[in-house]
Amino acid sequence: MTSRIDRILADARERLHRLAARDVPAALRRGAILVDIRPAAQRAAEGQTPAALVIERNVLEWRCDPTSDARLPQAKDDEVEWVLLCSQGYTSSLAAAALHDLGLHRATDVIGGYQALAEAGVLGELSELTPAQ
């Protein structure tokens, strides 16, 4: 029997055009915004993500919603391509689906999360890119 959370995760991922780790640098070059949603303790243990904004999961919707008083300057409109990153690509899928619920239809996440970026050797390439302003 499939658990409820596994069903919710599968439903969330059906709505996303998820990115492979190797595709993240190209996404940033075309204007996507990489967002690291891992908590501080996890970032400290695993490592920082070059070229990423840090927005912890508990405030993500408020920071990315272009209609929110707590939005970031990058949250200009519903066309922003938010690329979310967690440790392994589970929480980020659920978070990207939550952004879809807000109307941010280009939100997605990285398959395998930070660990996939590290394994693919992409972190060095990301360090050469500038975070979205």
Summary of the structure (lengths in Angstrom):
residues: 133
radius of gyration: 13.9
end to end distance: 45.3
largest distance: 45.3
contacts: 418
relative contact order: 0.23
helix: 44%
strand: 11%
